[in-house]
Amino acid sequence: MRKKIRTLKNSLAILGCLMVLESEALAGPPLLCKPLDIGDARSLAWGGPQWRDVKSDYDTNRLVDDTYALLNAETPVVVRMETLRRAAVYSVWSLIDHEVGYKPKDTKIANKLLASLMARSRDAKLRGRAKALALFDAGYLAETLKQASSHSSGATLAGDVDGYTMIVRAIGLSGRDPEMEFADAMTTIEPRRGVHREHLQKAFAGASSNSLLARNLANQFGDKEKAVAGLR
């Protein structure tokens, strides 16, 4: 009986911890407004530490090629997420938010990047991890563009793409990658989905100390050490 009571108390503590952590991630479209810590890893050119600090002289005509070059097989998932976030800020969010500093003329570059990543995700020659990463990149960009579109009165982007399900497929192919679980936890904040907590729990459970994933979980959702201890 005591063991059951202790288990129930632990479960309630975990639930409460997750609810607190989730509440901290609700302000603004999270896939755009919440930059990720990538350490010294390479990503798209950036002008400063803030989430919309674009480099004012960056030539967005290079965006598709530059993004592709950065999304290679060795690039960690968290770095891929930040690279795609920056690509979306350059190509779409700058149309919506005047504080970004400059505006592209239209969404052609965003559409081109998404079309290219979608085509790669359908490449029948890809297998295993390569297929998982291709699905992940296209799915994560699609969800990011949809979040941007939801804050605009203009054209809807990626409306017919189920990016979330693409990432779920990628998770299955990659052996339950906790970084991809983190990505789906981020995609299910807005709009809120019932599976959000499950993805967040799996991300915390799979995060090793001092990893990029652990640091970003702490930044996005609260104290990683306390949360991981509770979840385990």
N, C-alpha and C positions, 0 to 999 in steps of 0.2 A: 504493500500500500504506500509506504513512504517513498519507494522508488518511483511509483506512478505519479505521486504528487510532485516529486522533484522534476520528473520529466515534463509534466504539465507546466510547472513554473518556468522551466528552461524554454519551452516552446512559446509561452506567452512573452518571455523576455526577448526572444528572437523576433517575434512578430512586432513587438513594440519598437525594437531597434530598427527594423526595416521600414516601419512607417515613418519614423523620424528621419531616417536617411532619405527616403523617397521624397518627403516634403521639401527637402532642401534643393531638389532638382526641378522644381516646377516653374521657375521664372524664366520666361522667354523661350523661343524655340531651341531646345537643348542641343540639337545636332549642329547648330550654327553658332549659338551664343556662348557655348561652353568649350573653350579651347582645351586641348589635351597636352599633357606633359610628355614630350618625346625626347627629352634629354638633348644629346648632341646629334641626334639622327637628322638626316637631310629631309627636307620637305620643300614645298613651294616657297618662293621668296616671300619674306614677310618683313614689315617695317618696324615692329615693336612688340611689346609683351601683351598688348590687349587683344581681345578676340577679333576686332575688326581693323587691326593695324596693317592694312594692305600696304604694299610697297608702291608708292604713287607712280613710279616710272616703269612698273612691270608691264611688259607687252603681253596682253591677254591672247594675242594671236598665237602665242607659244603654249597656251595653257594645256591643250590636249596632249601635245607631244611631251611637255614637261611632266605632266601627271602620269602619263604612261611610263616614262622612264623611271619615275620614283616608285611605281607599283610593281617592282620586280619580285622574284620568288623569295628573296632574302629579307624583304621589308616586313617588319613585325606588324601585326594587325593594328595595334594602337597607332603606329605611325601612319598606316594606310588611312585610318579614320581621320587623323588630323590633316593629312594631305587632301583628302576628299572634302573635308570641312572648308579648308582654305579655297579649294577650287570652286565650291559653291558660293562662298563669300565674294570672290572675284567676279564670278559669272552671273550670279542671280541676286544675291542679297544687296549688292551695291546698287541695284536698280530700285530697291525698296527703301533702303536706309540712307538718307542724305549724309549722315555723319561718317560713312565709310570713306568719303573723300573724292570719289570719282564714280562715274556711271558708264557701264557699257551701253551701246545703242539698243541692244535687244538680247534675247536669250539664245541666240544661234549657237554660241560657243558651249553653253550648258547642254543644249540638245545634242550637239555633236559629240561631246564627251560621253553623255549617257548612251547614245546610240553605239558608240565605239565599244564601251564596256559591255553593253548588252550583247553585241555581236560576239565578243570574246567569250562571254559566259555560255554561249550556245555552240562553241567550237567542239565538235564531236571528237577531236583528237586529244583533248585535254582529259587527264585522268588524275585521281587522287587529290593530293594537296593543290596541284595546279588548278584543277577544276574547282575546288573549294574556294580558292582565292579569287578566281574569276567571278564566281557567283557572289561572293562576299562584296567585292568592289562594286559591281553593278547594283546589287541590292542596297548597299549602304548609301551610295550616291542617290539612288532613286528616292529613298526615304528622306534624305537631307533636302533634296529639291522639293519634295512634297511639303515638308515643313516650311520652307521658304515661301512656297506658293500660297500656303494657308494664311500668310500675313500680308498678302498682296491682293489688290483688286484686279490685277492683270491676268495673263494667261496661266492656266494650271499646268505644272510640269510633272511628268512621270505619273500622271493620274491613273494610267492603266497598268502600272507595274507594281506587283506585290513584292516590294523589296524585303519586307520582313520575312516572308516565306522563303525567299532566295537565301537569306542569311541562315535560316533554320536548316535548309538543305546543306549549306556550306558547313554548318556545325556538325551535321551527321557525317559528312565526308572527311572531316578533319579530326575525328576522334574526340568530339566534345571539347573543342578548344575554349578555355575559359575567357580568352580575350574576345572571341566572337560572341560568347554569352553576354559579356559586358556591352558589346555593340548592340545586341538585341534588347538589352535592358535600357539602353539609351533611346533606341527607336520606339520603344513602347511607352515612353513618358508622355509624348504628345503625338497623336491622341492616346490617352491612357488605355492600356489593354490589360486584361486580367492576368496575362502571362508575365507581366513585367516583374513581379516579385520573384517568380521562379527563375527567370534569367539572372536577376540580380543575385539571388542566393547562390546559384551555380558559379557565377563569376567570383564572388567572395570566397567560396569554398576552394576554388582552384587557383587563387592568387598566392604566389610565393612571396616571402618577405623581400622588400626592397626592389621588387620588379617594377617595370613600367605599369603593369596592370594594377599592382597594389597601390602605387602612388596615385594613379588616376582614379581608382575607386575611392581613395581617401579624399581626393580633391572634389570629386563629383558628388559623392554620397556620404561623406563623413569619415569618422575615425576608423581606419581599416583594421587596426589591431583589435579593437574592442568588438567590431562587427564579426571578424573572422573567428575570434574566440567564442563568441556567442553562437554562430552558425555551426561551428564544429562540435 
